[in-house]
Amino acid sequence: MTPSHPKIEQPRLGEPYLLTPGPLTTSYAVKEAMLKDWGSWDDDFRAMTRELRSSLLDLLGDGADAFDCVPMQGSGSFSVEAMLASFIPPEGKALVLANGAYGQRSAQTLQYLGRDHIVLDKGDYLPPRGDEVARILADDPAITHVVAIHCETSSGILNPVEEISEATYAAGRKLLIDSMSAFGAIELRPSDIRYEAMVSSANKCIEGVPGFGFIVARKNELEAAKGNSHSLSLDVHAQWAHMNKTGQWRFTPPTHVVAAFIEALRAHAAEGGVAGRGARYTRNRDVMVAGMREMGFETLLDNRWLSPIIVTFFCPADEKFVFDRFYNLMKDKGFIIYPGKLTVVDSFRVGCIGQMDEDVMRNVVRAAKESLEEMGVTNAAPPLRALEERAKLAA
Ligand SMILES: *Cc1c(COP(=O)(O)O)cnc(C)c1O
């Protein structure tokens, strides 16, 4: 069967594939789009900003009319901070659902902002469930907002945002979603999942280069956000109002990054939008995970929780396995992998997003196999402790 997605190009000679969830491997067309300079006030660039905003809103599907899109300079965390500061009023209180580094970062951001909050800390990877959210909200009427991470990139778990949303709105509270690593590949339709605002960035599933993020929020929330932000540069309301009035960003926009992103959005549409992109990433994951499991590697999560974004594997128990060595052997073969972020057992991560298809993933598996052979590791099975840890998820 021929793949349905447009042709995937090899990175240029000598460039490794980035099996990391952003920055990731981009197409040549995306890189080439940056070979020009734009005046930030010029009509041509204003048209690009308009196209960017409307194309992103189109990805919401039904119900998009109630929302608007506000791009924001900086990395993804800048947009998360902008969202939290702008939509949670100073007198509000947030419940942060944390099961990894990005949930913790949202909590830390609220700490910096001086916003009252509590954290449901599920450890390294256990999913926050709807019934837990319902209980906490019932016990604490002061909570106004719930903050959820869509795909927690530090483990790769796809969190159950649908049941979280149901519990949140059943209790009359509001939901804000960090969909940084999921948006563009996993549906987040307001007609299916209710939320007030969500954030993502240029260098994740849309496959652009790093330089800005974007907040997609209900227009009534954008109106109401006036005066909430602690920060001039991260004020979502101010950026939105200025952009609607002038067509321009308030401060110097990352012009080349926007140009690259427009190209990336076109490729995203040509691939079949969110469904097409998600299907390619899912095949990437399935081919890669099957090949790794055949060698004895085990995933942290069972299939129900695996995202098509990034997958955590336990390091093999074999003493001859040394992660730094494995990393460098993989890099020599053209693949940059990611260290793990689990606190209890050694692990590493392999991303499925970026300009890669299942053929590339077969080569990733082959490279892992050769790397193990070069280290003298005959079985990639993890230590018993890792499997005991994983059993917590099933319990
Ligand atoms: C990438 C990412 C972010 C933002 O990280 P930056 O390094 O600031 O771009 C936030 N949340 C999640 C879930 C992410 O994957």
The ligand as an ORCA input file, in Angstrom:
! r2SCAN-3c Opt
* xyz 0 1
  C       6.801     21.636     24.324
  C       5.806     21.757     25.385
  C       5.630     22.963     26.089
  C       6.429     24.211     25.834
  O       7.767     24.023     25.942
  P       8.769     25.128     25.367
  O      10.107     24.489     25.620
  O       8.580     26.366     26.113
  O       8.456     25.282     23.914
  C       4.603     23.031     27.014
  N       3.816     21.975     27.267
  C       3.964     20.800     26.631
  C       3.026     19.664     26.952
  C       4.966     20.646     25.671
  O       5.110     19.482     25.017
*
